[in-house]
Amino acid sequence: MDDVVALVDVRAAYEGERHATLSEVSLRVAAREQLAITGPNGAGKTTILEVVNGLLPVTSGNVRVFGERVSAASHRIRARIAYVPQNLFFSSDTPFLVRDVVCTARFGGAQRWWLPTRDDRRHAERALGSVGIGDLSGRPVGRLSGGQQRKVLLARALAQEARLLLLDEPTANLDPRAKDEVAGLVGSIRRDLGAAALIVSHESGPLLAASDRSIVVESGRIVRATVGVG
């Protein structure tokens, strides 16, 4: 089976830092595979997601996604990636409606001005129904709970028809029921879209238990790999 993600001897550092955040990281993720990335704070877990998504250039090594070399200008690649950062929550005064947030997933970036088509809206409504919040479609996204906002972002990934999910602490600060729901939704998206998933987490739980493999990152290096987390 072809690799969706392939990192070979990757080194990366944030601008202004003297030491590399990632050092000699090699990693492969197959289609439909769910990989959990664990480790202490500051270990480089989030950096792996940023490198895969082309948001942080590497200083050496090779990064390929869907068989193509990743760069900061890899818009075509990112159009097939759903990236949910750790701290992406909407403030209470955010004016956008839930259905509009999900609809933006249909924007391919090919044109400067974009208005959602009827087909775009249909995809958005179907995605919201799939994650169980179709009744919230017309509500301001900032008025939703943290768990509901996570579902909105997962619905956006579903509407985008993403082939790779990059999820940074997707169950952080959620109650046990919401964590179970998010884990189930990620599994459903993977099955429906045939998507692979890289999931960063510092805590055990249902999402990690459902992963096919896990790696432990410390000081910018992969120090341990485990097959079959659950």
C-alpha positions as CSV (number, residue, x, y, z in Angstrom):
1,M,0.0,0.0,0.0
2,D,1.3,3.4,-0.9
3,D,2.4,5.8,1.8
4,V,0.3,8.9,2.3
5,V,3.0,10.5,4.4
6,A,6.8,9.9,4.2
7,L,9.4,11.8,6.2
8,V,13.0,10.8,5.7
9,D,15.7,12.2,8.0
10,V,13.9,15.4,8.6
11,R,15.3,18.3,10.5
12,A,13.3,21.5,11.2
13,A,13.7,24.6,13.3
14,Y,11.5,27.6,14.0
15,E,12.9,30.9,12.9
16,G,15.3,32.4,15.4
17,E,15.9,29.2,17.3
18,R,19.4,27.9,17.6
19,H,18.5,24.2,18.0
20,A,16.5,22.0,15.7
21,T,12.9,21.2,16.9
22,L,13.0,18.0,14.9
23,S,16.2,16.0,14.4
24,E,16.5,13.0,11.9
25,V,12.8,12.1,12.0
26,S,11.8,9.4,9.6
27,L,8.1,8.3,9.5
28,R,5.7,6.6,7.1
29,V,2.0,6.6,7.2
30,A,-0.1,4.4,4.9
31,A,-3.5,5.1,3.4
32,R,-6.3,4.6,5.9
33,E,-3.9,4.3,8.8
34,Q,-4.3,6.2,12.1
35,L,-1.1,7.1,13.8
36,A,-1.0,8.5,17.3
37,I,1.9,10.9,18.2
38,T,2.5,11.2,21.9
39,G,5.2,12.7,24.2
40,P,5.8,15.5,26.6
41,N,5.1,19.2,26.0
42,G,7.7,20.8,23.7
43,A,8.8,17.5,22.3
44,G,8.1,18.3,18.7
45,K,4.7,16.6,18.2
46,T,2.9,19.6,16.7
47,T,6.0,20.4,14.6
48,I,5.6,17.1,12.8
49,L,2.0,18.1,11.8
50,E,3.3,21.5,10.6
51,V,6.0,20.0,8.5
52,V,3.6,17.5,6.9
53,N,1.2,20.4,6.2
54,G,4.0,22.5,4.6
55,L,3.6,25.3,7.2
56,L,7.2,24.9,8.5
57,P,10.0,24.3,6.0
58,V,12.6,21.7,6.8
59,T,16.3,22.5,7.0
60,S,17.2,19.0,5.7
61,G,15.6,15.8,4.8
62,N,12.6,15.0,2.6
63,V,8.9,15.3,3.2
64,R,6.4,13.8,0.8
65,V,2.6,13.7,1.0
66,F,0.5,11.8,-1.6
67,G,3.8,11.1,-3.3
68,E,4.6,14.8,-3.9
69,R,7.3,16.8,-2.2
70,V,5.9,19.3,0.3
71,S,6.8,23.0,0.3
72,A,5.3,26.2,1.7
73,A,3.6,26.7,-1.7
74,S,2.0,23.2,-1.9
75,H,-1.5,24.5,-2.1
76,R,-2.6,21.5,-4.2
77,I,-1.5,19.1,-1.4
78,R,-3.1,21.1,1.4
79,A,-6.4,21.1,-0.4
80,R,-6.6,17.4,0.4
81,I,-5.5,17.8,4.1
82,A,-7.8,18.7,7.0
83,Y,-5.7,20.4,9.7
84,V,-7.2,21.1,13.1
85,P,-4.8,23.0,15.3
86,Q,-4.9,22.5,19.1
87,N,-6.1,26.0,20.0
88,L,-8.6,26.5,17.2
89,F,-11.8,27.5,19.0
90,F,-14.2,30.2,18.1
91,S,-14.8,33.1,20.5
92,S,-18.4,33.8,21.6
93,D,-18.6,36.9,19.4
94,T,-17.7,35.0,16.2
95,P,-20.5,36.0,13.7
96,F,-20.2,33.1,11.3
97,L,-22.9,30.5,11.2
98,V,-22.0,26.8,11.6
99,R,-23.0,25.9,8.0
100,D,-20.8,28.8,6.6
101,V,-17.8,27.5,8.5
102,V,-18.3,24.0,7.1
103,C,-19.0,25.4,3.6
104,T,-15.5,27.1,3.5
105,A,-14.0,23.6,3.2
106,R,-15.3,23.5,-0.4
107,F,-13.2,26.5,-1.4
108,G,-10.3,25.2,-3.5
109,G,-8.4,28.5,-3.7
110,A,-8.4,28.6,-7.5
111,Q,-10.2,31.9,-7.8
112,R,-9.9,35.1,-5.8
113,W,-13.6,35.5,-5.1
114,W,-15.7,32.5,-4.1
115,L,-19.4,32.0,-3.3
116,P,-20.6,28.6,-2.2
117,T,-22.7,26.8,-4.8
118,R,-25.8,24.7,-4.1
119,D,-23.6,21.6,-4.3
120,D,-21.2,23.1,-1.7
121,R,-24.1,23.8,0.7
122,R,-25.4,20.3,0.1
123,H,-22.1,18.8,1.1
124,A,-21.9,21.0,4.2
125,E,-25.4,20.1,5.4
126,R,-24.7,16.4,4.7
127,A,-21.5,16.6,6.7
128,L,-23.2,18.3,9.6
129,G,-25.8,15.6,9.7
130,S,-23.2,12.9,9.6
131,V,-21.5,14.2,12.8
132,G,-24.9,14.6,14.5
133,I,-25.2,18.4,14.6
134,G,-27.4,19.1,11.6
135,D,-29.8,21.0,13.9
136,L,-27.1,23.5,14.7
137,S,-26.5,24.5,11.1
138,G,-28.0,28.0,11.5
139,R,-26.4,28.9,14.9
140,P,-23.4,31.2,15.3
141,V,-20.4,28.9,15.8
142,G,-19.1,30.9,18.7
143,R,-22.2,30.1,20.7
144,L,-21.4,26.3,20.7
145,S,-19.7,24.3,23.4
146,G,-16.1,23.1,22.9
147,G,-17.2,19.7,22.0
148,Q,-19.7,21.0,19.5
149,Q,-17.1,23.2,17.9
150,R,-14.8,20.2,17.5
151,K,-17.7,18.4,15.7
152,V,-18.0,21.5,13.4
153,L,-14.3,21.2,12.5
154,L,-14.7,17.5,11.8
155,A,-17.7,18.1,9.7
156,R,-15.6,20.6,7.8
157,A,-13.0,17.9,7.1
158,L,-15.8,15.6,5.9
159,A,-17.2,18.3,3.6
160,Q,-13.7,18.9,2.3
161,E,-13.4,15.2,1.4
162,A,-9.9,15.3,2.9
163,R,-7.6,12.3,2.4
164,L,-5.4,13.2,5.4
165,L,-6.4,14.3,8.8
166,L,-3.9,16.2,11.0
167,L,-5.5,16.6,14.4
168,D,-3.6,18.4,17.3
169,E,-5.1,17.5,20.7
170,P,-8.6,17.1,19.3
171,T,-10.0,15.9,22.6
172,A,-8.2,18.3,24.9
173,N,-10.5,19.9,27.6
174,L,-13.5,17.8,26.5
175,D,-15.6,15.7,28.9
176,P,-15.5,11.8,28.6
177,R,-18.6,11.6,26.5
178,A,-17.4,14.2,24.0
179,K,-14.1,12.4,23.8
180,D,-15.9,9.2,22.9
181,E,-18.0,11.0,20.3
182,V,-14.9,12.7,18.7
183,A,-13.1,9.3,18.5
184,G,-16.1,7.8,16.8
185,L,-16.4,10.6,14.3
186,V,-12.8,10.4,13.4
187,G,-13.2,6.7,12.7
188,S,-16.3,7.4,10.6
189,I,-14.5,10.0,8.5
190,R,-11.6,7.6,7.9
191,R,-14.0,4.9,6.8
192,D,-16.1,7.1,4.6
193,L,-13.2,8.9,2.9
194,G,-10.5,6.3,3.1
195,A,-8.4,8.9,4.9
196,A,-5.3,8.5,7.0
197,A,-4.9,10.4,10.3
198,L,-2.0,11.7,12.3
199,I,-3.3,12.5,15.8
200,V,-1.2,14.4,18.4
201,S,-2.2,13.8,22.0
202,H,-0.6,14.0,25.5
203,E,-3.3,11.8,27.1
204,S,-4.6,8.3,26.8
205,G,-8.2,7.8,25.7
206,P,-10.5,6.3,23.1
207,L,-8.9,8.2,20.1
208,L,-5.5,6.8,20.9
209,A,-6.9,3.4,21.7
210,A,-8.4,3.3,18.2
211,S,-5.0,4.1,16.5
212,D,-3.2,1.5,14.5
213,R,0.2,2.6,15.7
214,S,1.8,5.2,18.1
215,I,5.1,6.9,18.3
216,V,6.7,8.7,21.2
217,V,8.5,11.9,20.5
218,E,11.1,13.4,22.9
219,S,13.4,16.3,22.3
220,G,12.6,16.3,18.6
221,R,13.3,12.6,18.0
222,I,11.1,9.5,17.7
223,V,12.3,7.4,20.7
224,R,9.7,4.6,20.6
225,A,7.1,3.1,18.2
226,T,4.3,0.7,19.1
227,V,2.0,-1.3,16.9
228,G,-1.6,-1.7,18.0
229,V,-2.3,1.0,20.6
230,G,-5.7,-0.3,21.6
